[in-house]
Amino acid sequence: MRAPSCNELDSYVHAIVVPALFRKRTFIHNVYRSSGHSTIVSNTLALVHFSDFHRHRASFAIKFTRVFDIKYSGASLLLTKAKNFDDGTHDELRSAIRGLCRDFPDTYWRELDEKRAYPQAFVQAMTHAGYMATMIPETYGGAGLGVTEASVILEEVHHCGGNAAACHAQMYIMGTLLRHGSEAHKQQYLPKIADGSIRLQAFGVSEPNTGSDTTQLKTTAIRRQDHYVITGQKIWISRAEHSDLMLLIARTTPADQVKKRTDGLSILLVDLREAVDHGLTIRPIRTMMNHSTTELFFDNLEVPSENLIGEEGQGFRYLLDSLNAERILIASECIGDARWFIERACRYANERVVFYRPIGKNQGVQFPIARGYANLEAARLMVARAASLFDSGNACGPEANISKLLAADVSWELANVALQTYGGFGFAEEYDIERKFRETRLYQVVPISTNLILSYLAEHVLGLPRSY
């Protein structure tokens, strides 16, 4: 039997070993190869043997430690200096995500977009690899990592041409349950969310007649003995058809009975498996991008009072508490989109020949790409800063908002640059420019519009009068 090539070992390690290590919050820093003998490692704490690499690809045992020696017939691959992510080294994590995404090429996302289908296989792969549980503490079966690592994951998915909306939703929605749910809630749900046996990928906030003014929500949750009765409507709620659980914000105290307009709202955990057709109706909305968007109708839906998250009436504060993480994660996806657009534009500009020369020779083509690159690098720095502040427990409201503003702007800028560079071919589905163009346009509007970010910065950072 022949020994596996280094490329085969690399592929196997990144597809199988790296995700397994990720779930245990260790990662590979350096890779060393030797041949002709087994590498002896002092204080080796674990060994991964591929005694029959080709027959037993999916059958092996790993004990998670800091040093790994992978041996096969005189060839060995030594994975050493495994580190926590805290040192800021993320090259291996990026490489692992790219390895996973190779199984989900442009054609996969194109077909989903055409059918407006949920990325079931992709979500399963991300869950199996442990990436969907990145921010869930180790106590509850997750990786126990921060927004920084989550941002790296989402950025790379988008950099590879994918759409990580289902991933970022679970990451930030889970945070509300983690920070404000009871210990019983955490024990009951977080381990199952971590292993993928249940999904929490929907948050019911937006309503048809209130827009961005969340304090004016009309959906009500009236307490009746041991349950709440919910009546109202939500719109633009993504993935409700594909999620087992949903967080819902509703008014539990009438607006005319509260001292502050931000009071009287509460967050409830809704089990969608029980709610649908028992007071909850879900209707899909076909939109310009594939986010499995729906509208929800509540007609006396009963939810157990034990499903209240935190204190009654404090839901608006809990909602705000989740927004910084959401904006940083969305910003990282925009950075990934921007990188994808700029790489596609550069490649096409070098390959496309018109008037006997590559179109990339023309400054009219070069300069927009170069300016977009400069803006991209600036936005990446702000996203990294915001994530670092968040993970260290420091206030990061301005940085999170600026990150989302700059990243969304540069992804949209480069979407236009790429489309212009491709010309007519950019409108053809097979090149995927038009798909990513539609997807990244969304983030000029959600989860917070560009104008609201500017209003926030004007009032809360610059001290200018409130404009609304």
N, C-alpha and C positions, 0 to 999 in steps of 0.2 A: 504494500500500500504506500503510495507516495505521501510525502509530508506536505501539509498545506503550505501554500505560498504566503509570504508576508502580507500580501494584499488580502488574501482570504482571511488570515488571522485578524488583520485590522478591521475588516468588515464585520467579522463575527464579534469581536470585542465591542465595537461601537453599537452593534445592533442588540447584543444580549447582555454583555458584562457591564458596560457603562450604565445603561438604565437601571440594572440591578443595584449597582453601587450607589447610584443617585438616590434610590429609595432609602438607603441607609446613611445618607448625608456624607458620603465620602466620594472623592473623585480623583481621577488619574491626573497627575501633573506631568510626568515624563514617561516616555516609552523607550526601553532599551531592548535591543535584540542581540542574540549571540547564536552561534551555530556550532555543532560538533560536540558540545558537551552541555551538561545541565548547569545552569548558573546557581551557585550556592549563595544564599542570602542569610546573613547572620540575623538572629532574632526574627526570622520569618514567622509570622503569626498565622498565615493561612496559605493554602496551596490550591490552585485550580488545575486539575488534570484533564487534558483532552486526549486521553489514551487512544481513543478512536474517533478522531475529529469528524470524519465523513459519515460514519454510521450512527453516531450519537450526537448530532448537532444540538438537539433540543434536550438532551439528558445529561445533566452534570450537576454537581453540588458546589455551592460557594459558601465559604465562611467569610464574612465580611471583616476585613482588617485593613491595615495600612500598607501591606506588601503582598504582591501577587506574583507567582512564578508560573507561567503557563508553558508546559513542556510537551513536546511531541517529537519522537524519533530523532533526537539529536538537535532539533531546532527548539529554541525556547524564546518566549516573549515575556520579558520581565516588565511588569507594571509597578512602578515604585513611586515613592513620594506622594502618595495619595493625600489630598488635603481637603479640608473644609473649604467652602466657597468664600469664606470670610476674607481671604487674602486678595480678593479682587481678580483672581485668575479665572477666566471663563472660556478660554479657547476650547477646552475639552468639551465643555457643556455645549457650546455652539456646534462643535463638530458632531457630537452625538445627535443633536436635533436635526442637523443636515442629513445625517445617516438615516434617521427615521423618516424624514420627509422625502427621501429618494423613492420610497414606496408609494408616494402620493404625488405624482408628477402633474404637470399642467393639465393633462387629459382628464385626470381624476376630478380636479376642481371645475374644469370646463363642463363635464357631464353633470355634476351636481348643480351647477349654476343653471344649466339648461332645464333641468327637471325641478329646480328649486327644492332640492332634497337636502336632508340633514347629513352631515359628514360622519355617519355612524362608524365606519371602519377607522377613520382617522382618530375619532374620540376614543375608541376602544384601544387603539395603539398607544395613544398618549396616556391613557389611564393605566394600561399594563406596564408601561415604562416608568410610572410613578410621577410623571410631570404634572398631572392634573391635581396631585396632592402636594404640590410644592410648598404651599404656605400653611398647610395643616400641621400642627405640632406633632413631633414624634410620639408623644403620649397617646395621640389618637390615630396613629398609623400613617402619618404623613412624613414629609422630608424635613419639616421644621425650618425651612429656609425663608428668605425675605422677598420683598418686592423687587430687589435687585436681580435675584436669580429668576424670578417669574418674568421680569421684563426681558431678560436675555432670551428666555425660551420663546416668548411671544414674538419678539423681534425676528428671531431666526425663522420661525414658521412663516412669517410674512415675507421675509427675505427670500425664502424658497418658493414663493408664489402661492402659498396657502392662505387660509383664513382661519384665524384662531379665536373667533368671537365666542364660540362655545367654551373655550378654555379660559379666557379672561373673565367671562361671566361667572363661572364657578369659583374662580380664585377670589374675586372681590366680594361676591355675594356671601360666600362662606365666612368672610371676615366679620360680617354683622352677627352671624350666629356664634362665632368664636368669641367675640369681644363682649357681647351683651346677652347671649343665651345662658340659661341655667346650666349647671354641671350635668344635670339629667339630660338636657338637650344635647350637649356635647357628646356625652357617652353614647347616647342613642343614635345620633346621626353622623358625626364626623368620621368614625372608623368606616362606616358604610360608604360615605362620600369618597373617602380616601381609596378604598379598594374597588370602587366603581359599581358596587351593587345597587346604589341609588344615585340619582343625579339631582343636584341643586343648581340649575342654570337659568332660572327665571326670577325676575324681581318686578312685582306689579306696582308701578309708581305712576306713570303718565296717564292722564285722562283727556277725553276729547275737548273739554271746554276750559281747561285750566292752564295748558301749556307748561311753561317753566315755573309758574307760580304754585309750587307744591302746597303752600299753606292753604290754598283754596280748594283742595280736593273735596269731591262730593261723595265718594264711596264711604259708606258708614259701616261700622261694626258695633252692634248694640249688644251689651252683655245681658244674657238671660241665664241665670243660675250658673250652670257649669259649662256654658258655651257662648260663643258670639254668633250673632246672625248678621251676615254680610249682604249688603245690597249696593249695587252701583255698577260702574263700567270702567274698564281700563283699556288703553290702546297703545299700540307700538310695543307690545310685550313680546320679546323674542324667545323662541324655544319652549314656550309653554306646552306645546304638543310633545316635546321630547324630554321633558324634565319630570322627575317624580315628585319633587317638592318645589314650592315657590314661596318666597317671602313677599308679603303684601302689606303695603302701608294704607291705612284707612283711618277715618275720623271716628274716635271713640267718645269724644266730648263735643257737643255742638259748638260751632265757631262763635256763637253769641254768648257762650258761657265760659270762655277762657280769657285770662288776663293778657296773654301775649298771643299773637296770631300763629306763632310756631308751636303753641301748646295744643294738646288734645288729639294728637295723631299717634297711632300705635302701630307696631309691626307684629304681624301674625305669620306663623308658619303654616302654610296650606299644603296638605297632602293631596296632590292633584290626582293621584290614582283613585282616591275616594270621592273627590269633589266633582269630577266631570260627570255630567248627567244627574247630579244630585244637588243642583243649585248653581252649578257653574257650566257655562257654555263657552267653548273656544271656537273662534272663527278665524281662519287664516286670512292674511292680507298679502296679496302679491305685490312686491315692491321691486325697485330697480336693482337691488342687490339681494343676495341669497342669505337672509338671516332668520328664516323660519318665523317671520313676524306674524303676530296675531292680535286680535282684540278679544277682551274677556267680558262676559256678562254675568253678574252675580244676582241671583234671585233667591234671597233668603237662604244662602248657603250657611250651614252650621259648621263652625270650627271650634274644637274643644278649647276651653279657656286656658288649659295648660300649654297651649301652643303660642301663648303670648311671649314675645321676645323682650326680655327686660321689664321695665316698668310701663304701665299703661300711661299714655299721654306723652311719652318721651321719644316717640318714633322719629320725629323730625331731627332731633339731635343725633340719634343713631344713624339716620340716613346720611347726614352731613359727615359723620365720622368715617363713612365708607368712601366718600367721594375722592379724597386725595389719592388713595390707592387705585381707584378706577381710572382716574385721569392719567396717572403715571403709566399704568398698564396699556391704556389706549394709545398713549404717546409712543410707547415702545413699538406697538404694532405699526403706527404711522412711520416710524423710523425704518422698520423692516420694509414697508411698501416703498418708501423713498429709495432705499438701497436697490430694491428690485427694479424700479423704473430706471434708475441711473445706469445700472448694468445693462439692461436691455437696450437703452438708448445708445450707449457707447458701442455695444456690439453691432447694432444695426448701422450706426454711423460709420463704422470702420468697414463693414461688409458691402453696404449699398453703394453702387457705382453709378453715377449720372454725369454726363459730359466728360467721360473718360477719367473720372477721379472719384475717390470715396467722398461721400457728402460730408463726412466728418472733417474734411480739410477746410470747409467753409466756416468762417468765424460766425456767420449767422446761425450755424448749427452748434458749433463749439461753445460759444459764450453762454447761451442759456443752460447748457449742461454743466459748465464749469461753475456758474453762479449757483445753480441748484446744489452742487456738491458742497460749496462753501457754506450755504445755509443748512445743509444736512449735518455737517460736522458740528456746527454751532448748536443745533437742536439736540444732537446726541449728547453733548456735554451737559446741557440743562437737564435732560432726562436722567442721566447718571447722577447728577447732583441731587435732584429731587428724590430719587430712589434711596440714595445714601442717607439723606436726612430722615426720610420716613423710617428706614430700618434702624436708625440710631435713636428713634423716639423723639426726635426734634420736630418743632413746628415746620411745616413745609407747604402751607396753603399757597403762597405766592409762587413758589417754585413748581408745585404740581400744576397749577393753572398755566404758568408760562410754558412749561413743558408741553402740555397738550396744545396750546396755541401754536407754538413754533413747529412742533412735529406735524400737526395737522396741516399747517400752511405749507411746509416744505414737501410733504407727500403729495398735496394737491398741485403745487407748483411743478413738481417733477412728473406728475401724471400728465399734465398738459405738455410739458417738454417732450416726454416720450411719444405722445400721440402726434405731436407736430413733427418729430423726427421721423417717425414711421410713415407719415403722410397717409395716403389712402389705405395702406395695409394695416394701419393701426385700428381701423374700424372693423377689420375682419376678425371673427371670433377665434380663429385658429392661432392667432398671435398672442392672445390673452391680454393685450393692452387695454382693450375696451372693457374687459371684465374687471381688471384691477382698477381702472379709471373710475368705474361705477362704485366699486367697493370703498375706495379711499375718499371719495367725495362725501360720503356719509359723515365723516368726522369733522367737517366744517359745521355740522349741525348738532350732533350728539357726541357724548352724553351731556355736553354743555355747549351751547353755541359760542362762536367766536366773539360775538358782541357782548354776551354775558361775562365772558372772561375779561374783556376790556373794561366793562363796568366795574367788575370786582377790583381790578388793579387800580382803576382811577379812584375809587372810593376808599378801599381798605389799605392800599399801599401808598398812594400819592396824596391822600387826604383831600380829594376833590369832593364837591357836594354830590350826594346821592342823586342818580339820574332817573330813578323809577321808584 
